[in-house]
């Protein structure tokens, strides 16, 4: 088995000769674009599938036998899927899964309906029914499971410049209003922003409940977060009075002080404190402080009514425990750290949670008060790493970290590997 681009054209049978020439030309065209073609009338072993495509997460277009074609169609474009224990086993011994009859895969072109897509991912295809694999170019080496190099998320950065200092809140208010009207949950920050913008744009339409949340009996704003967003907008539009400016400074100090208190509490749980961090690791303390000052809650459910977001507490839990740039004294072990630069973590979280959002929304429709998680054999695989994720009942991230299994103590039992 293997690529047959080097097929020798030696047969005297004219029809066979033509077929061999066609194959030869097709393979030349395939390899011109960095692809490789593998053919086998009796299918492939797990070892071959992993070597040709699985290890490097290559995209593979499969041609199937008539039997599997009845289930999935004659052709499928996929990436092969492996649980973490399976990858560990294959990295130790390429033949470890050769007695497993099916290989799991994720269909990429959306040609399978939901139930069949899930069946392919859960049950897989008999390896004997794959008669041809057209394999695309390999991913970069740092995206493989075995590599210890840093990962790089697949994002397109588009630079832009703000052409005006004026801040039009009508658009943002319209978006938040749309969320509420359609039963989509707001993050706490979004809720306070909504109230601040409503004061500016539709004060006469404030409900009694909203008024009680915002004002005291004398009509003064007592909700500090609403006041902060209102004055921040006034500052951006050049409408701050001298008293407004003093109030905004105080509200900003209060906001940062509250966050520093939460950060210090998290550090104390790790046997540290912000003061100790600043003395022993000033660069790490400065990085953390800049993150604290500039942090904004981030929602991930652009589609779906159930809120999925990163709170400030989520941010502290993830960054202080699992980001190398903030790690000190081997807190929580080096192997629990992301293989990512700090600046790339936010994009990676967004990519993973966006991919899981449909599953999350469907689950929350059935279990609105439950936690949602992907752990163990359900851990989400992206660019060479498996991520354990726990979403709290209110939609904020409870935990998000790179899953670690002991690569040196994995059982060779297929039943344990496959689970």
C-alpha positions, 0 to 999 in steps of 0.5 A: 500500500501507499502512494502509487505515483511510481507505478511502473507501466509494464503490462502488455494488456492495452486496457490495463496500460491505459488505466495505468497511464490515467492513474499515473497522470492523475497522481502527478496532478494530485502531487502538484498541489501537495496532496498524496493519494493512497489506494488499497483494494482491501482497506487500510490498517489503523497504523497506515491511516494514522501515518498517512493522515491522522498524526498530522490532522491532515484533511482526507477525502475517502473513497468507500466500498459499496457497503459503507457508501450505503451509510455515508455516501461514496466519498467523504472529506474528513479529519480522523478523530482520536481520543487522547488515550488512543493518540498516546497509544499510537505515539508509543506503538503505531500498531496499537489499534490495528485490531480495532476495526473502525476509525472515527472521523469528523466530516468537514463539508456538511454533507451528512445530517446531524445523526449521521455526522455524530455516528461517524464521529462516535462509531466510525468507518470500517477501515477495510471499507476505505479503498482510497485516501486523497490526503491534503498537505500536512499541518504545521509540525507544531500542531501535532499532538507529540510536539512540545512547541507552542501552538498558533491558533488559525485566526485572520487578523485584520488591522483597522483604524478608528477614524473618530473619537465619537462613540455612537452607542445606538448600534451597541444599544440596538444589539443589546436590545435585540438580545433581550427581545429575543430572550438571549441572556446578557452578561453582567457587564452587558446588562449594565451597559444596556442600562447606561445606554438606555438612560441616554437614548430612552430614559422615558422607557425605563421600567420601574424595576430598572429605575430601582436598580439604577437610582436612589430615592433622590434620582441619583445613580447608585449603581456604580457599574451603570455610572461607570459605563455612562461616564465612560461614554460621556468621556469618549464624546467629550461631554464630561463636566469637571464633577463627572471627571472626578466621579469617573476617576473614583468609579474607575479606582473602585472597579480596579480595587474590586478586581485586585481584591478578587485577584489577590483572593485567587493568588492566596488560594495558590499560596501567593499574594499580589504583594509577593508576586510584585516583589518576586516577579515584577514583570508577571505582576505588571502583565497581570495588572494590565490584564486586570485593568483592561479586562472586558467580559466576552460572550461566545454565543453569537448564536443561541439564547443561552449565555456562554461567556468569560467572566472576570472570575473565569479569566483569573482562574484560567490565566493564573493557573494555566498561562506560562507567562503568569506561572510562578514556582511551578504552580499547578505543575508545568504540564498543566500549562497551555502550549500557547503564548498568552496573546493567543489564548483568547483566540483559541478559547473563542475558536473552541467554544464557537465550535461547541456552541451548537452542542451547548445550546442544544444541551441547555435547551433540555437542561437549562439549570445544569452545567455543561462540560467536555472532559475525559474522552469528551475533551475537545481536540484542537491543533494537537491539544485536548481541552477540558471545559466546564461551563457553570449553570449561569453560562460563565466558564468554570474551567478551561485547560489543556488536558494531561494524561500520563503518556508513560503509564497508558494501558495497552488494553484496547478496551481501555484505550477505546473506552 
